[in-house]
Amino acid sequence: MNTNEKKEFKKLVDWILKGDWKDMDSFNPFLKEDFITKKAEEYAELLNTVETYDQLKESGFSWEGPGDDLTKLPSSKTETYRYMVPQLYSGDVENAVLTLCLLNPGVSSKDQEKSAIEEFEMFKKEGKINAEVIKKFSFNKKNMVYRELFKDKYYYGKEISGNKDLNECYYTKKYFAPLFVPDKDEDFWKTAKEIISSYDSKDLEIKTDELKIANLDLTPYRSKNYSASKLLVESQASTRFVIALIIKKILEHQLVNEGSETQPWFVIRSFENGMKGNWEKSIEAFLALEVDNEVTVQSVILRELGIKKSDETTDSKDLMDLIKQYILPFSSQSASVSKNNLTSYNANKAKFEKIYTLDKSLTDDQKEQNEKVKGTYPTLCTKANFFEKSKN
C-alpha cells in the first residue's frame, strides 16, 4: 500500500473498532470519488453506442476500482475482470445473520470471452440501459435470492407477471434452496421449486425480501476459475473492505451484543480443513497488516477486546481462534447452505442448530398455505423468519 492507502486503511480499522454502520459506504472503494456512478455511466454510454463486444474492448474500458490492481489477480489478463460488472456484495450486510463468503463472482461459460459477450448482449437486449441499472448489479442491500427471483422488476422496473424461471436462479439453486425446504428433505432444489412456485408472486416477493442473508466475495471481479493468495490483501482495497465487514460484525457481537443467541455466521467452503483456504489466509494477512508504527491490526483489536497476549511476538492465532467461532465451513463438495452440510465445528454446529430449528407454531393462515404445498412443508413465511432468534 502507498502512503495514502495506508492512511485510508487506518481509518478503516478505526471504523471496524468504533465506527457506525451508517458510515459503511464511505469505506466502500467503489464509492470513492463517485467511482461506481462514473463507471456505470461510462459503461451505459458504451452499451448504448457500440454495436459489438469487440468495440467495447477497443474502447479501453475497465472496471478496475480505486485501490485495486487487476494485474495482481490470478490470470490477470482474464477479460471478464475488465468487462463484466463486478459484484462486491449483496444483501443487508449489517443485519444479515448468515453471510455466504465466496472467492469471486463466477461466469456462465468456461469460455471467458463468451461469458463477457453474453453479459454485453444481455444488456443490449434490454434497450437503453442507464447507470442506475448497472450499479444494482455491483452491490446493493437486496439479498441474492430476491435479486434472482425478481430480477426483471428489481433491475429493469418491469411488472411482476409470475414467478421467474427458477432454473436461471444460480445462487438460489446452488446455495440457498435449503432455506425453502424441510430439514429432512434431501432433494433441495426439486422441493424448493415446488414450494416457490406455489406462492403468489407478490407474497413471495415480500417473504424473500425478509431473508436475513448476504453474500460477500473476496474479490469482486468475475472469472470462471479463481485461485487467490494473501497478496490480494495488500494489493486490493476491495478485499480489505469485505474482510473488514466480517471482522466488524464479529467484534460487535463480542463487544456490544455479547450473549445474544442470534450471532452472525459466515459460511466459507474451506477453513482450516487440513490446508488453509483463501479466505483463511486472507483474513490472517489482513490481521498482520500494520496500522501505525509497526502496530498490527491484530494488536489493535486484541487491545480493544481486552485480551492480553503472553508474547508480543506471537502470530494471529489468538484472534483467529475467536473468528473461527463464527465460521461454518461446508462439510462436503456440495455448496448448499443446509444444516447437515455445515458441520465442521462441533461447538458451532450446536449453536447453529439452535437458530436453524424452525418455529413449528403456525397461524391458521399459514397452516392453510401449508396444505397447499403438500401439507408437510414449512411455509415460506416461517422460512423467512429462519434466522430469527430461537423461541425455544
N, C-alpha and C positions, 0 to 999 in steps of 0.2 A: 504494500500500500504506500502511496505517496503521502506527503505531509498533510495535504488537505483531506485525503481519505482517512488518515489516522485521526484527525480532528472529528470528522463525521462519525467515525467508529466509536470514539469516546462518548459522544452524545448518544449514540445508540445504546451503549452499555448503561449509561446513566438512566435512559428511558426504561430499559429492562428492569432496573432496580427500583426506580421511584416514579416513573412516568405514568401518564394516564392513557388508556386505550384510545381516547378521543384524539390523541396526537399520533396515532399509528401511521397515518398517511404521510406525515412529514418525514418519516424514515423509509418509506417505500421508494426505492431508487427509480422506479418507473414514473413517479410523480415529481421527481426532481426537475426543476426548471421546466415544468409542464411537458416533460418528455413524451408521455403517452398520448397526450392530446395532439401535440405537433406531429408525432409519428403516425398516429391514426389518421389525421387529416391528410398527411402526405400519401399514405397508403391508399386511402379512399380516393384521392385525386387520381392516383395511378390506375386504380381499378376502373375508374370512370373514363379514363382517356386511352390507356394502352389496350391493344387488341389481343396480344398473346403473352404467354408466360415469358418467352424469350425477351420481349420488350421490357418486362418487369425487371429481369436480370440485368439488362443493359442499362437500366436507369441508375444502377449503383445503390439501390435501396438496401437498407439493413435494419433489423430490429434490435441491434445491439444497444443495450441500455446503459445509462450513466454508471460508471464504476465497474462495468463488466468488460471482459476481454474474450471475445469469441475464439481468438487464436489459442487460448489456453484450454478450450474444451476438447474432449476426445474427438478425433476425426474432425478437426477444426474447419475443414473445407466443406463439410456437410451443408448442402443447400438449404435444408429445412431450418437450420439455425437462423438464417438470414431472412428468409422469405415467408415463413409461416408464422402466424400470430403467436407470440409466446404466451404462456399461461403461468402466472406467478402463484395465484391461489384462487380458491373458490369456496364460498361459504362464509358464515359469520365466525371468523377465527376466534375472536374474543370469547364468544359464548358457546362454541361447539364443545361437546363433551367427548366426541370421538373424531380424531383427525387422521385421515389416511395420508401417509407420507410416502411418496414415490420419488424415483430418481429424476425423471423429467417427463413432460407430456409426450405421448407417442404419436405415431403417424399411421395412416391406414394401409400403407403398402410397404413391402420390402424394398421397393424401388423408391429411394428418397425423392428424386425429381418428380416421379409420378404423383407422390403424395402432395408435394408443393403445387403441382399443376392442378390437382383435384380441388384443393382449397381455393386456389385462384379462380377456377371455373365455378365453384360453388357460390362465391361472392358475386361473380359476374352474372350468374343466373338470376340473382335477386334484383338486378337492375341497379339503379342509383343507390350506392351504399354511402352512408355518412360516417363520420368519425365516432359517433356515439355507439353505433352498432359494433364497430371494430373493437372499441375499448371493452365492451362487455365480454368479449372472447378472452381478454387478457387477465382480468381479475375483477371479482365482484363478490358481494355478500350473499348471493343466491347459491345454495348448495348444488352440487353437481347433479343429483337426481332430479331436482326441479329444472335445472337448465336443460337436461336432456329430454325429459318428458314434455316440457312446454317450450321447446326451442323456438318454434315459429312465433309464438306470442312474445316471448321474452326478448328475443333478438330483433325481430322484424315487425313487432306490433300487430300481428295478424290475429284475427278472432279464433278462439278455440272451436274447432269443428268436430272434435272427438279425440280419443286418446291416440297418441303417436304410435307409429310402427316401432314396437319395443325392441326389435332386433337391431335397430340403429343406435340403441342406447348403450354404448360401450361400458361406461363406468357402472351404470345401474346393473347391467348383466354380469360383468366380471367381478365386481366388488360388493355392491350393495343389495343384491337380490335377497339375501337372508333377512334384511330388515322387514320384509313383507310377508314372511312365511313362518309357520310353526317351527319351534326348535327341533322337533323330531324329524321334520321333513328333510330329505337329502337332495331331492331334485329341485334346488332352489329356484332356478330360472323358470322351469315349467310352471311351478306353483305360483311364483311371483307374477308371471304373465296373466294367469287366470284371475288372480286377486286384483291386480291393477286394472285389467280390462273390465272387471265387474263394476267399477266405480264410475259414477257420473264425473265427467271431466272437471267440472267446477269444484266439486268436493275434493277430488284427487289433487287439484292444484293447491288448495288450502292445506291439506294434510302433508303433502311432500314439502311444502314451504316451511313447515314446522320442524322438520327433522333437524336435530342438533348435530350435524355433521359438517366437516370441512375437508378440503384437500390442500396439501402443500407439495410442491415439487422442489427437489434440491437445487435444480436449475430450471428456469422457465422455458428454455429453448428446445424445440421439438426435434426428435430423431427416432429412427426405428430401434436401434440398439444403442445402449449407452453404458459406459463404464467410467465412473468418476474417480477422483482421488482427492486427498485432503488439500491439494494445491488450489482447488476451487475456492476455499475459504479466503485465501489471500487475494485471489485474482478476480473474484466475482462478488460485487456488492449485493446482488440479488440473493446469493446463497447465504451471506451473512445475515441478511434481513429475515429470511424464513427460519433460520436456526434461532435467531433472537426471539421470534414469536413463540417457539416451543419453550425456550428457557423461561421467558416471561410468564407464560401460563403455569409452568411448574412452580416457579418461585411464588407466584400469587397464591397458589393453593397451599404452599408451605407457610407463608407469612401472614396471609390475610384470611384464607378460608380453611385453615388447618382443622382437621377433624371432619370436614364435610365428606359425606359418602360419595357425593357426585363430583369426583375428581376428573380432571382432563385425562384422556387416554390418547396415545399416539401409536397407530398401527404401522409397523415397519416390517418389511419382508424378512430381512436378515439383521439380527442384532445379537452379537455375542453367541453365535451358533458354531463355535469352534474356529471360525475365521471372521474377523471383523468386517462388517459390511460398509458400504459407502457412507451411509448416514452416521453410523457409529464413529467412523474415522473422522468424518467432517465435524461432528459435534466436539470430539476431543480436540481437534485442531482449532476450533473456534475458542474453546476454553483456554487454550495455550497462547492465544494471541495477546500481545501486550497492549494494555490500555494507556499506561503512562509510566515512564521511568522504570522499565523492566517489571512492572506490576501486571500480572496476567488477569484475564477475565475470571479465571478460576479463583484467584486470590481475593478479588473484589467481591465475588458472590459469596464465597465462604465466610468472609468477614461479615457480610450482611446477614447471613444465616446464623452467625454466632458459632460456627463450627471452628474449633481450634485445631490446626494441623500440628502434629507432633514433630514434623520435619519440614521446614520450608522448602526443601528441595524435592519433595515428593511430587509425583505427577498428578494427573487429573482424576485418579481413581476414586477419591473421596466423593467428588461431586457426581461422577458418572454412576456410582452406586445409587445415589439418590435419584438421578434421572431415570435409571432402569426401572424404578418403581412405577413409572408412568408409561412404560413401553409394553406393547403387546405384539410380539413378532408372529408372523404366520408359522404354523407348525407343519405345513406341507407345501407342495408346489402350487396348490390351489391358492388363489388370492382372495377368496370370498371372505367377507367380514362376518363370519359366523362364530358362535360360541365355541364349537368344537375345533375350529381352526385357529384359535387364539389361545394357545395353551402352554407356551414355552416356560413361563414363570409361574410356579405353583401358587405362590402368595398372591400374585397379581390375578391369577385366574379366579381365585376365590372372591376377591374384591369385585372383579368384573362381573361375575355371575350374579352378584347381589343386585347390581343395577340392570343387568341384562334380563332378569326374570320379568315376565310380563305381569302386569296387574290384571288378574282374571275377572275382576268385578266389572261387568259391562252394564251400561244403562240399557233400558228396554229398546231404545232406537238402535243401539249398537248390536244388541242381540238379534234384532230383526235383520240388520245388514249382514250379520254373521251367517244367518240362514241362507242368504242369497249366494254366499260363496262356500257352499257345501257344508255349512254348519260347524265345521271343526276348525276352521282357520281363524286366528285372531284378526280382528278388524284392523284396517289401516289406521283408523282413529286411535286404537290402542297402540299400534306400532309407531305412530307419530309421537307418542309420549314415551317411546322406547328408552330414551336416555334420561328420563326424569328420575329423581331420587326414589329409591325403592320405598314402598309403603310398608313393607314387612318388618 
